[in-house]
Amino acid sequence: MKAPTGRYETIRTGEEEYRAFVPDPLPPPAALITSTELTAATERAALALGRLDGAAHVLPNTDLLLYSCVRKEAVLSSQIEGTQSTLSDLLVHELGATPDVPLDDIAETSNYVVAVNMAFEQMASPTGLPLCNRLLRDAHAIVLRSGRGAEKLPGDFRTSQNWIGGSRPGTARFVPPPPHLLGESMSRLESFLHDSTDGFPALVRSGLAHVQFETIHPFLDGNGRIGRMLIVLALHNAGVLRTPLLYVSLHFKRHRHQYYELLDGVRQHGDWEQWLLFFMDAVTVAADDATDAARRLRTTFDADRARFHDLGRLSGSTAHIHDALTARPVLDIATAAELAGFAVTTATHALERLCAMGIAQELTGQRRNRLFAYTEYLDILSEGTEPL
């Protein structure tokens, strides 16, 4: 019989009385998460991740897919929190230009990219941090270092009560653990992340850890973004995902109402299986989407490069600038020249040539500080990243 996955603590303040939820330690009883249907869904997700790992090598440079996937996840995860920035906005911002969206929106998205790269670098370094609470706090410090929420204790667990929905804890839809129990809850989650002897597949453990983190809600702000980042960090820690190629927030964004309902279903009714089935679908869809994108990009690159043979002596410089655009689908002339090792004039002519061929597009309409986009490449990457 299903039951809540934790206990309620009654908190009395001078103003009101409310109940805060304290989750039970992970993992839940095996009987709740070992159905045949879930086993099959987990196997499908694992196979999809395997295909994605192989797809990275379809491209001429394996870093190309990593560059785009990290940024796509950053955009999607931030959009779930209400930002309006797009993938194109992020790439423009990274060149030092000003996109046509609120600065706080783009700062949040850009910070996510820096944070997830930092976390993977730490975990890969012999002297770096493992997957632990300290690493999550460091990532949080980067995510909230600028933009909205910068005043809400970046890098520190909260020392006051937060809540979800409503204007105060007494009217909230959900109240996470009180501050005096927060440390114990996060220590138990950290122990679960380090101990893989329970026999559950890495994908199941990642899905469990995400729910637990979101239930604890350890920060005053930014819990959703760090909680979704934890998914790829946990999969990497288990050796299932070598690089952060997975933009699982794509599925969460498309089905965000169901996403939140299922998280509540775990807390209130112990319905782990329905959540994990949804989670496995999210992993499968995201992995298949990224795999398909890699193959489409390779087809696009090859078709466009085949057109350069008709350019005669100009084919070489055009191909090199095309290579620069495959590395950075939005760039300025100076960056293109630097990546290709050309003079600015040579890079300018090659970019204009690519525009004339319909491969690239100038974005600003200005004579100075022009930006160029690899149109079809950006279209493929941007699928699903329209603001809510």
Helices and strands as residue ranges (DSSP letters): E 6-12, E 17-23, G 30-32, H 36-55, G 56-58, H 63-80, H 87-94, H 103-124, H 133-143, G 169-171, H 179-194, H 202-216, H 223-237, H 249-254, H 256-269, H 272-306, G 307-314, H 315-327, E 330-332, H 333-340, H 344-356, E 360-362, E 371-374, H 375-382
